Amino acid sequence: MAQPWFEDLYPGYRVVSSPRLVTQDEIVSFATLWDPQPYHLDPEAAKHSVFGQLVGSGTHMHALMMRLGVDSGVLCGKAELGLGLDEMRFLKPLLPDRTVTATFTVLSARASKTRREHGVVSWRVELLDDDGAVVFSAILANLYRRKP
């Protein structure tokens, strides 16, 4: 798990996470706590929704992206602070018993104007299903530690 310094990051730098299986039980458990909509909780009720089947919540997709970012070393260690999330999009449903992978691509990196020991990195983040379809995307800004 690489944990890059600010100086290691440049536009186009890319990290791809390990794949992660998202089960129906996980979707229901997450929704029970954080987004208790019928189409996230009950396969029978979900058949009568716009989705026609049980699907994961958008909040769940965001949480998966964060977990995969930490597991990949992108959003932990020298990434000391999240500054914001822009252009968050839920592009396709998160289906049960599918594998997802996250990609993190640097859009820009600049020295912090107020903290000499940090830089600001902007990432394009995408969560892809096992067919390669992008189900979630966003632009994420982080404060990264600079080399001493």
Summary of the structure (lengths in Angstrom):
residues: 148
radius of gyration: 16.8
end to end distance: 20.9
largest distance: 57.2
contacts: 471
relative contact order: 0.24
helix: 24%
strand: 39%
